[in-house]
């Protein structure tokens, strides 16, 4: 990771700042970013609704804050999108920056915050890294998700973590047939099916009993939810596989398609959902090169007492 000073004669630098205004700490953290970045001649762009919620006056800064209404060009010309919030906010940030491919850097205000690169008490270091451009982009495999009714495409979207097909009513199961690479695999009566990426393996996939997959592994995951079947184990398939889930036409219960827990589409009996690797990955911004194992230990508070290893390895782990 290299560091370089901003060129005073270069083009205007812009950073999109997205904030979960419902969290208590969001106001102070967002104000800190606005103050520090503008002091370094970096233009900060905010959504109008969030600026109003936080009481931020655009003209109080030099250069002035750019207040915009959103839309597909929200992150256009921005070198980075900084998201102040938890994993849900970062997933929203990935959605809002999808069109531009702007890297997303998360500052965690939530509990686990697996997608976040920094914690709320590390804001000063994050600001310094942004100013000096001391970060690197990291592409994460995303999902292309399509839903069909009677052969007609009704939804085409993407997901960073997962697409899940779930029952709509608590008292009923849904009957589904899972297909991989245009061949039927098995039929299940179940509460649902999670189709996840390695990035999403620590999210819904993990809660449903699926494996944790290192981000550097390219693969797709298939995890049944409470399936009534002999063969209903989590599956890890090739990254270029085509996954499909068909809701049996004569099933009693309708279903719902959820993408990253944010976008929902009702699925009547007979619906078909196809999921494949998206052509465009989601780009995250990374400040640290710590091993993914260290992230697991920190985020899940895993017990590692008694580990001996080598003296050098222990020193590196303690310094991380």
N, C-alpha and C positions, 0 to 999 in steps of 0.2 A: 504494500500500500504506500503510495507516494504522496507527498504533500507539495503543493504549489501555491504561491501567493497570487491573488487576483490581480489582473492587469488593469491599472487605472484607465488606460486608453482603450480597453476592450469594450465589447458590447455590454448593454445593461444586463445585470444579473437579476433574475427573478426567482423567488421561491414561493410556491403555493403552500399555505398554512391552513390545515383543516383541524378543527377542534371539537371534541365532545363537550359541548357547553353545559351538559347536564351534570358533569362531575365537578365537585367542589374545587379541585386543584387546577381545573382547566384555565380559569381566568388568569391566575398568576403566571402559569407556565406560558400561555399564549402571549401575554403582555411582555414577558421576558424575551421571547423570540422576536416580537415586533421591534422592541427597543434595540436589541443588540444587532439584529440583521440590518436595520435601516442605518444604524450608526456606522456600518461598514459599507454603506451605499448599495445595499442589496434591496431591491424592491420586493415588498411582501404583498402577496395577493390573498384576499380573504373572501369567502362567501358573504354576501350581504346579510343573510339571516344570522350567521354566526357573529359577524361584526356587531350587529344590533344587540344580540343576546349578551355579548361580552362588554358592551358599552365602549367600543373602540372607535375613536374619531380619526378618520383617514388623514385629515389635514394636520393632525397633531404631530405627524412624523415627517422627516425629511431624509430621503424622498417619501412622498405621501403613500399611504397604503392604497393599493388597488382593490376596490370593493366591486365584486362582480356578482351576477345573478346565477352563474352556473352554466350548464350546457356542455356540449361535446368539446368545445375549445377551452374549457376551464383551465387546464394545465398547459395550454399552448405557450411556448417560449419560456417555460419554467424549467430550470435545471434540476429541480428536486421538488417533491411534495412531502412536507413534514406533517405527520398525523399525530395529534396529541389525544390519546385515548387508549382503549384496550384493543383486543383483537378484532372485535366487531367494527370499531372505528377504522382500523387498518384495512379490513375487507371492504368497507365503504370507500376508503381512499383508493384502493385498487380498482374499484368500479368506476369512480369518477375520473380517474386518470387513464382509463383503458384506451381511449381513442388516441392519446398522445404518446403513450408508452413511457411516461415520465416515471423515474424511479421513486419509490415510496419508502420513506424512513419513519418508523414508528417510535414514539416516546410513550412508554407504558404508564397509564393511570389506572389500569385494571388490576386483576388478581394474578393470573398466570402470564398473559401477554407473550405467547410463544412467537408471534410474528414481529414483536417489537424488538428494536435494536438497542434501546437504552431505557433506563428507568428514570422516573421523575426527578430523582436526586442527582442525576448526571447531566442536567440541562446545559450547564456551562461548557462541558466537554463536547457536547453535541454541537453547540453553537460554534465553538472553535473549529470543529471538523468541517462544518458547512462553509464557514468563511474561508478556510484554507483549502477547500476542496479535498479534504483528506478522507474520502470514502470511496468505495468501489461498488459498481452495480453487480447484482447477482440475479440471473434469470431463473425463474421458477416455472416448472411445467404447469400449464393451466388446462382446463377442460373446455371443449366445445360441446355444448348441450343443446339438443334439439328434441322437441316434443311433437308428436303427431296425433291427430284424431282423424280416424277414417282415412288414413293415408295423406291427410293435409297437414302441412307444417303450421303449427300454431304458436310455437315459441322457439326462438333461437337466441341463446345467451352463452355466457361463459361462467366458469367457477374456478376459484383459486384453491379452495379447500376441498369441497365435495359437492356432488349433486346427490340428493337423497329422494327416493320414492317412498312415501309413507302413507299409511292408512289415514283416512280423513276423520273417521269416527273411532272413538276410544273403544267402543264395545264390539267392533268388528275387525277381522283381519282382511288383508287383501291377498288375492291369489295372483302370483306372478310367474312368468317364465323368464329365466335369465339366458341370454344368448351372448356368445363370445365369438367374434370373427365369423359372423353369419351362420353359426351352428348352435343349436339349442344345447344348453348345459344341464339345467334342472328346473323343476317347478316347485315352488314353495308357497305354502300358506304362511304368512308372516306379518309382522308389524311394518316391515319396510326393507329397503336395500340401500346401502350407502356405497356410492361410487366415488372414490377419493383419489387425491394426488399424494405424493410423498409429503408435500407441505401440509396437507390436511390430515396426515396420519396421526398427528397428536391432538386432533380436534374430535369431531363426531366419530370418525373411524375408531379412535382409541376408546371412546366411551362405549362403542358397540362391540368391542372385543377384537378389533382388528390390530394388526402389527404396526409398530412404529418403524418407519422407513427413513433412512438417512436422506437428507435433501439431495445429495449427490447421486442417488440412485434414480434412474429413470424407470418408472413403472406406473401401472394403474392398479387400484385396489378395489375388490368387490367384497362387501361385508353384509351378510344377511342380518336382519334385526329380529330376534325372537322367532326364528323360523321353526315350523313344525315339520321337520324333515330329517331323514337319516343323514343325508349329505348336505350340510349347510355350513361349511367351514369358510373362514375368510380365504380369499384368493389373491395372489399377486400375479398379474399378467403383464405381457409385454407393453411398452409405452405406446406402440403404434397399433395396438389392438382396437377393434370396434366393439364396444359394450352396448348391449341393448336389454331393456327390461320391458316386457309386455304385460299389461294388466289384463288378466283373463276376462274375456267378454262377459262370461256368465257369473263372474264373482258378485257377491252381495254388496261389497263395500267399494266406494270410490276411493281414489287416492289423491295425493298432493305431491307435486314436484317442488322441492326446495333447492335453491342454489346458494351455497354459502350461508344458509339460514336467513337470507335477506330477500330473495325474490321467490314468490310462490305462484304456481299454476295448478289449477284444479285438473285432475285426471279422471275422466269417466272410465268405466269398464271398456276395454278394447284399446285404450291409449297405448302408444309405444314411445319409449324414450331412448334415444341414441346418444351415446357419449364416446367421444374420442379425444385424443390430444389436440389442443388448440394450436393453430398455426402461429399465433402470437403468444409468447410467454408473458407472465407478469414479472416486472422488474422491481426488485427490492434494493434498497441501499444498505450497505453493510459498513459498519465502523470497525468491527473487530474480526479477527481471524481465529477466534477460539474454536476448538473442536466442538462438533455437535454434541458429543458426549457431555461436555461441560455444561452446555445449555440444558440438556435433559436433567442433569443433577441439580442445577440451580432452579429451574422452573418447577420441577416436581419435588424439590427438597428431598432428594433421594439419600438414604443413609449410605455413606461410604467410609465410616469410621473403621479403622483396622487395615485400610489399604496401605500396603508398604511400597511396592514398586521400587524404582530406583530413586536415589537422592535427587537426581536432576529432574525426573518426572514430578516428584513431589514438590520441588521448588517451583516449577512452572505452573502446576495446578494451584498452588497457594497464591501465586502472583496474578493469576487470571481473574 
